[in-house]
Amino acid sequence: MESQSEADDFNAVSSAEKNWEHLRICPQGYTCCTSEMEENFANKSRSEFEAMMKEAGRSVQTILTAQYRSFDNYFQDLLNKSEKALYDTFPSLYGELYTQNTKVFKDLYSELRRYYRGSNINLEEALNEFWTRLLERLFKLMNAQYHITDEYLDCMVKHAEQHKPFGEVPRDLKVKATRAFIVARSYAQGFLVGSDVVKKVSQVSLSHECTRAVMKLMYCPHCRGMASVKPCSNYCLNVVKGCLANQADLNTEWKYLMDALVAVADRIDGPYNVDTVIGTIHMRISEAISNLQENKDSITAKVFQGCGNPKISTKGSSSEDKKRRGKVTLEAKSSAVALEMLVLDAKGNLTALKSYWVTLPGVLCSKKVMASAAADDKCWNGMTKGSYLPEVMGDGLANQINNPEVEVDITKPDMTIRQQIMQLKIMTNRLGNANMGNDVDFQDASDDMSGSGSGDSCPDDVCGKRLSKSPSTRQPETHAIPKQSGHGVIGASSRSLPSAFLLFLLGASIAVQHLWR
């Protein structure tokens, strides 16, 4: 909505007599504007252009945030259904083996959620600890006629590992669940980082030179009595490309991030089979307990042989032998079709957004500035009504050295945008590691899934309840990209850099920012 002063300026333009007042931005000659009106138009054009940038950015943020929300809801629903199925079925299936150990199961699902949310947890160690605690408690319950001390349990665990009391389930689940959770949390994090980058870049203010160029593009025709004449298309492109030169330099790393998210999406709906792995955790645990029940006698005998016979307890024997034993069949409702549709939708949006930063000038000129057709010879060319002859500049800062419309210092890149380029590199590196099944430490990022940093890229009502950081005593492994010349991992990207090195560069860029100031 226009302010009263802006409305007065437009009225003044339409009613003022043409004069020769010297203007600082618009071409010299007959004009309908005073210096004060020109200054007001300059401020107005600046605020309008920055608003256009933010509006364009918000549309991209909305897409990325919606993709995050869809996947997050799907993944959390998988985990919730698995946990609920465990709570609903295990009491009748396993009796005291379950009811006396509910905390062990609850702690497992709690750790899985914390890991997904970006907490500093080593997932493999968390799973190992679950199986160890479960084995200790079940062994004690299944041999309640004996007095089993903590020291004896330590010995039992060491001997039991070689006898595989839970069968192949712990090893198989560790491999599959770790891969599934790694790609899931990296995938979700990637959408949030992309959204946050767009938000921060869209808030970068116009330079003084850009303000003059945009004013000349949008409002100088008013001062020449040509308010109905549209700017020439190529003229508009040169102005906007000059003003968004730094933003266009995001293009390379932005495309890498979009490609990395697409690659991880294929893993989620392909080899890592997130739907089956996460949705059947309770079934795998049931299978493991059944294995232990079936092999109880042989495992107990081998433990007694290695650790000695424990003393007989005065509490009497266990009633668990009377409980149902043998393999149990649980049903799992697949949501594979929902995942397939979710991934297809995400890949379509990611592909469409790949060229966002280099197509933005054209979008702004055609849809916001309403520039005329490219071949129009009756458009505003910055001086008068006519054709626009200069060629259109390329994209990015380096290509603006000869921009005829905007004076751009190509030796001084915008440091805020350089920092966001570094954030894109770091996130792409993480996704590359996740794509190979390697865990990464999310605590070295300025923004995480719990909302640190700006906290505005994904509002509470979109991303759900935020979780406070409570770092675990277990440290996650940080995997660097193998060197190409050695026995590297097949499929490692040659452009990826170790996270520590990327963070070093990010710190250096911040230091350079202070030097520019």
N, C-alpha and C positions, 0 to 999 in steps of 0.2 A: 504494500500500500504506500503510495507516494506521500511524502511529507508536504506540509504547506509551502515550505521554501522551494521544493522541487516543482510543485505545481506552478508557483509564481514564476520560476525560471522558464518553464515551457510557455506560459502565457506571455512572458516578456519576449521570448524568441519570436513568437507569432505576431506580436504587435509592435516590436521595436523597429525604428527606422534604421536602415542600413548605414553603417558608419565605418570609419577607418581606424577604429581603436586597435592598438597593438595588442595582439593576443600571443600568449607564450607557447601554446600547443597547436592550435588550429592554423591553417594557412593564412597568410596575410592577404588583405584585400577587403572588399565589402563584407561586412559581418553583421549578424543580428545579435551578437552576444557582447556583453561587457566582460572585463577581466574577472570580475567577481562571479558572473554566471559561468564562465569557463572553468573556474576553480570548483564551483559546485558540481558541474557536470563531471569533472575529473574524479571527484570523491564518489559521485554516484556510480560512475562506470566501474570504479575499483570495487566498490561494495557489491555491485551486481555480478561482476566477473568472479569474484571470490565465492559468492553465493552459488553461481553456476557450477563451480568446481566442487563445492561441498555437496550439492545436490547430485551431481554425477557420481561422486564418491559414495554417497549414501546408497545409491541403487546397487553398486557393487557390494558394499557391506551387507546389504539386505540379502543378496543372493548367497554370499559366503556364509553368513550367519544362519540362514535357513538350511543350508546344506549341513552345517555343523549340528544344528538342532535335530534334524531328521536322523542323522547317524547316531547322535548321542542318545536320542530316545529309543532307537532301535537296539543299540548295544546294551543300554541299561535294562531294557525290557527283557532281553535274552538272559541277562545275569539274574534279574529278579525272579523270572519264571523258574530258572534252574534252582535257585535257593528255595523258593516256595515249594517246589516239587519235592525237594529233599525234606523239608519240615513236615510236609503232608504225608509222606510215605514211609519214612524211616522209623517212626515210632512203632508202627505195626509190624514192620519187617524185622527190626533188630532189637526191639525192646530196650533193655538196660544198656546194651552196647551203644545205643544212640542217646537215650534220655539222660544218661550220666555223663555224656560227653558233648552236649549241645554247644558249649562254648567253643570247642575245637572247630566245629563246622562254621559257627558264626564268625569266628576270628578269620577263617580262611576267606570267606566272601567279603569281609570287611577289608582285608589286605588286598584282595583283587580290585576292589573299587578304589581304594587309595592309590594303587599303582596306576590304574587307568586315568585317575584325575591328576597324575603327574607327581605324586609324592616320591620321595627319595627312597625307594624300596628296590631291593634286588629280588626280582620275582622268582628266580630259580631257588634262591635260599628260602624264600617264604613258602614255596611249595614243599621243599625238603623238610622244613620245620613242621609243616602240617602233617606229613606222613609219619615223621618221627613221634610227634605227640600222640597221634592216633594209634600208632602201634603200641606205644608204652601203655596207654590206657586200656586198649582192647586186650592186650596180652595179660594185663593184671586182672581184668574182669573175667576173662576166660579161664584163668587159673587162680580163682579166688580162694581155693583151698590151701594155697601156699602164701607164706609171708614174704612178699617181694619188696625189697628195699630199693631206694633210688640208685644205689651203687650197682645192684643186680640188674636193674633196668638199663643202665649204661652199657653193661656187658652184653645184655640181651640184644640191644640195638646193633652193636658192632657185629655180633654173630649172625643176627637175623638178616642183615643186608645181603650177605652172600647167598642166603636161601630164598630170597625174594618172596617174603610172606604175602605181599599184595600182588604177586605175579608181575606182569610187565606194565601194569597200569601206571605206577608212579613215573617211570621213565618215559613212557609214551605220552602221558598227559603233560609232563613237564615240557617236552619238546613242542608239542602242538599248541598247548595253552600259552606258552611263552611267546611263540611266534605270533599267535593271534592277538594277544594283548599288546605286543610291541607295535604291530601295524595299526591296531585300533586307536591307541592313544596318540601315535604320531599323526595319523590321518586326521583325527579330530583337532589336534593342535595346529596342523597346517592351515585349516580353514580360519582359525582364530588369528593366527599370525598374519595371514593375508588380509583379513578384515582390518586388523589394527594398523598395518602398513598403509592401506588406503586412507584410513581415517587421519593418520598423522600427516601424510603427504598432502591431503586435501586441505589441511589447515595452514599450509605454507603461504605466507603473505606475498602479494605482488610487489615487485621492486618498483622504484621510482620511475625507471625507464619504461617498465611495462604499463604502469598507470597512464603515462602520457600516450603510449601507443594505443592502448585500449580506448582511451578517451577520444583520440583522433579517429579511431575506427567507428565508434558507436555514436558519438554526439557532435563531432565537428560538422557533419552534414546539416544538423539542425541550425548551427550558427551561420551556415551559408545559404539558408533558406531552402534546403533540399531534404527535409525531414522524411519524405516518402521514398527517397532513393536508397536502395539497399547497398551494403558494401559489396565490392567485388569478391568473389569466392577465393581466388588465389591471394588477394590482399589480406583477407581475414586469416587464411591459413598461415601466412608468413608472420602475422602479428601473434597468433596463438602459439605457433610452434616456437617462436622466440621466447614467449612468456613461459611456456611449459617445457623449455629445453631440458632442464634438470629432471623433470618428471619423466620425460621420454627415456632418460638413461636407466630407468627402472626396468625397461622392457625386457632385456636379456634375462636378468635374474627372475623377473616375474614369470616369464615363459617357462624357465626351468622349474619354478615352484609348481606351476599348473601341471606340467608334464610329470613331475614327481608325484603329485597327488593322484593323477590318473593311473600311474604305474602301481601305486599302493592300493588304489581301489580295485585294480585287477587281482592283486594278491588277496584282498579281503574276500572277494567273490570267487576266488580260484584256489590256488594251491594251499593257502592257509585256512580256508574253509571256516571262517569265523562263526557262521551260523551253527554248524554242527559241533564245533569244538566247545564254544561257550555255552550253547544251549543244552549240552549233555554232560556237563561237569558232574552233576549229581548222579548220573547213571554210571559214570566211570568210578566214582567213589563207591557206589553200591557193588560194582563188579569187584573192586579191590577187597572190600569187606567179605564178600562171598568167597573169594580166593583164600582169605585168611581162615575163614570158618572151615572150609573144605580140607585145608592142610594143617589144621591146628595140631593134631597129634604128632605128625612128623616134625613140624617146626619146633614144637615144645620139646620133643626128645633131643633134637639137635642143639637147642639152646641149653638144655640141662647138661648135655655132654660137654659143651664148651665152657659153661659158667658154673657148673655144679648144681646139685639138687638144693633148692631153697627149702627152708624149714616149713613144716606143716602149720597152717594157721588155725587158730582156735575158733575162727568165725564160721567154719563150715564150708561146704562146697558151693559152687555157683549153680544157679538155676538156668544159666544161659544155654546149657546143652539141650534143654528142652525147647529152646526157641527154634524158629524156622531156620534151617540151614540149606545150603546149596545155592545155586545161581538164581537170581531174581531178574525177571524181565520187566523193565519199566518202559513206558511209552514216552516218546519225545515228539512234540508237534513241531514240524519244520516250518521255518519262516524264510526258506531259501528264495521263494518267489519275491517276497517283500524286499529282501536284500538285493536281488538282481535288479529290481526296478529302481531301488534307491541308488545303486551304483551307476546304472545307465543315466539317470537324471543328473547325478553329480558330474559324470564325464561329459555330458552335453554342455552343462553350464561352465565347467572348467575350460573346455575347448573354446567356447564362445568368448571367454574372458582373457584368453591368452594375449591378444593384441590390444588390450584395453588402452594402455598408455600411449601407443603410437596412433591409434584411431581416435583418441579423445579430441584432438584439434578439429578434425573433420566433423565429428559429432556436434561439438560446441558451435562451430560455424554454421552448420546446416540447420540445426534444431533450436539453437538458442539465439545466436546473433542474427539468424535468418538472412544469410548472405545470398546474393543473387546467383544465377547459373554461371558456370565457369566461362562460357563464351559470350557473356553479356558485355556489350560495349557501352551500356548506359547505366553503369553502376558507379558507386562512390569508390574512387581509387586512392583516397587519402588527400587529394588536392582538389578534385572537381569531379563532375560526372563524365565518365568515359571508360575506356578499357584499361586493364591493368597489365603492364608488360613484363615486369620482373619475374624471374622463374621462382618456383616454390622451393624453399629450402628443405633439406633432408631433416631427419629426426635426430634429436639429441643435442647436447651442448656443443660438441665439436663442430657440428654442421652449421652453427649459427654465426660463424666468424664473419660472413658477408651478408647477414640478414639486413635487407634494406629498410626494414620497418622498426626493428627493435635493436638497441645497442646492448649487446650481450658480452660480458667479460667471460670468455671461455676458460680463463685461468683460475677462476674462483667458483668452483662448484658449491652448490648449497649443501651445507654439512648435515642438516636434518635429513635430507633425502639420501645422502651418502650413508648415513647410519641405517636408514631403512633398507637400502640395498644390501648392507651387511647382514641385517636380520633375515632377509630373504635367503641369502647364501647359507646362513646357519641352519635355517629350517629345512632347506632343500637337502643339506648334508645329513640332517637327522632322518629325513624321509628315505634317503638313499641307504643309510644304515638299516633302517627298519625293513626296507624292501629285501635286504639280504638276511633278515632275521637277527640282526645285531641290536642289542639293547643300547639305549643312549640315556645320558643323564640330563633330565629336563630342568634341573635346578640351576644350570649355568645360563639360563635365558633370562632376559629382562621381563618377559611376560610368560606366564604359564596358565594352565587351564583353570586354576583356581582364582584367576583374576588379578594377579599382581601386575605392576606396570600402570598403564593408563586406566585399565579396568573398564573402559567404555566400549571396547570393540564387540562385546557380547553382553548385553544387559542381563541382570539377574532373572528377569521374567522369561528370558530366552534360553539362557544356559542352565537354568535351574539353580538350586541352592548351592552357594559357594561353600567349599570346604576349607577350613583353616589348615595351614601348613604345620605338620608335626613330623619332622624328619625322623625316619627310622634309624636305628643304630646300624642297620645293615646298609652298606653302600652299593649302589648299582654299578655295574661295569660300564666303562666308557670305551667304546670301540673306535679306534682311528681307522681311516680308510687305508688298506694295504697299499704298498708301493707297487706301481705297475711293473717294475722290472723284476720283482721277486716272485715268490709263490703267492701272488695276490689272489683274492677271492674273485672267482669268475663273475663278471657282470658289474664289478665296481666301476663307478663313473670316474673318468680321468679328470673331470673338472672339480670333483669333490675335494674339500679340504678338511683336515681334522678340526673338530670343534674348538679345541684350545687355541689353535692358530687363528681361526676366524675371530675368536673373542679378543685375541691380541690385536688384530687389525682394527676391530671395532673400538677398542680403547685408544688406539693410535689416532683414529679418525676424530674422536672426541677431543683429543689433545690438540689436533690440528685446528679444530673449530675455535678453540680459545686463541690460537695464534692469529687466525684471520681477524679476530676481534681486536 
